[in-house]
Amino acid sequence: MPPLPARRAVVPATWAALLAAAALAWVLTVRSTSGMAPGPGTMGRGLWGFLVLWGLMMAAMMLPAVAPVVSLYLRTLRTRTTGWTRVGRSTALVVGYLCAWEAFGLAAFGAAWAGGELATRAPNAAPWVGALALAAAGLYQATPLKDRCLSHCRSPLGFFLHVSGYSGRLRDLRVGLYHGGYCVGCCWGLMAVLTVVGVMNLAWMAGLAVAVFLEKTWRHGKAFSLVLGIALIGYACFVPWNPQLVPGLHLPQTMPM
C-alpha cells in the first residue's frame, strides 16, 4: 500500500484533470453551437455530427459528477501502479463511461429527430407531447429504478466490489462502461429534457449539469432529486399554454412551416 500522503494526492490531481477536461468540453461545445439558437430536431446535424456534439456535451456536463468515483477507483489501485499507468487507467475508465453516454446518444438523436418532425407536421400537438415528456422525466425522479441507480452513484462500494474481479487489458474500459450504465439509468430522464427544450440549449445544459452534480455529491442529493422531479412536473403544466417554453418541439415564427 502506498504511503498515505501519496494516496491522498491522487484526489486533487484527479479532480483537477477531470474539471479541466470538462472545461475544455464546454469551450468546444460553445464553439460548436455558436450563432445557433435552440430549436427543434437535430439542428441540421446528421447522426455522426450529432453524436460528436453529444459526446462533448456529456463530457462537459458529467465529468465533474464522476470525479469522486474516479478518485476513489484510483486510490484502490495497487502499489505497483505508477503515475503514468494511473493516468492511462483513469483515462480508459472515463472513455468507457462516456461510451455509455454515447450509446444513449443514439436514442437522443432519434428523439430529437422525432421532435423536429412533430414540430413540422403537428405543431399544435407538439407542446402537449413536450409537456408529457417533461412530466415523465419528473415522475421518473421518484421511481425505485432512479433511486437504485442514484444510490449506486452516491455510494459506489458495491460497484467496486463488483468490478474487483475484472481483468485483462480492457478491464478499466469495462469499469467505465459498467458505471456509465448506472449513470445513464440515473440521469437519462434529465438528459431527455434536452430534446424538449432544445439539444443545444446551453442554459439548460448548465442547469442540468449543476442538478446532476448536486444529486450525486450533495448530502441532501436524494431529497433534491425529488424536488427537481416536482419542479419538472410543475414546469410541464405551463408548456401547452406557452409553446415557447419548449424550443425543442416548437418552430419559431420566423421559420418556414
Sequence and secondary structure as in RCSB ss.txt:
>XXXX:A:sequence
MPPLPARRAVVPATWAALLAAAALAWVLTVRSTSGMAPGPGTMGRGLWGFLVLWGLMMAAMMLPAVAPVVSLYLR
TLRTRTTGWTRVGRSTALVVGYLCAWEAFGLAAFGAAWAGGELATRAPNAAPWVGALALAAAGLYQATPLKDRCL
SHCRSPLGFFLHVSGYSGRLRDLRVGLYHGGYCVGCCWGLMAVLTVVGVMNLAWMAGLAVAVFLEKTWRHGKAFS
LVLGIALIGYACFVPWNPQLVPGLHLPQTMPM
>XXXX:A:secstr
   HHHHHHHHHHHHHHHHHHHHHHHHHHHHHTTT    STTTT  HHHHHHHHHHHHHHHHHHHHHHHHHHHHH
TS TT  HHHHHHHHHHHHHHHHHHHHHHHHHHHHHHHHHHHHHHH TTTHHHHHHHHHHHHHHHTTSHHHHHHH
HHHH THHHHHHHTT  STTHHHHHHHHHHHHHHHHHHHHHHHHHHH TT HHHHHHHHHHHHHHHHSTTHHHHH
HHHHHHHHHHHHHGGG GGG GGG   TTS  
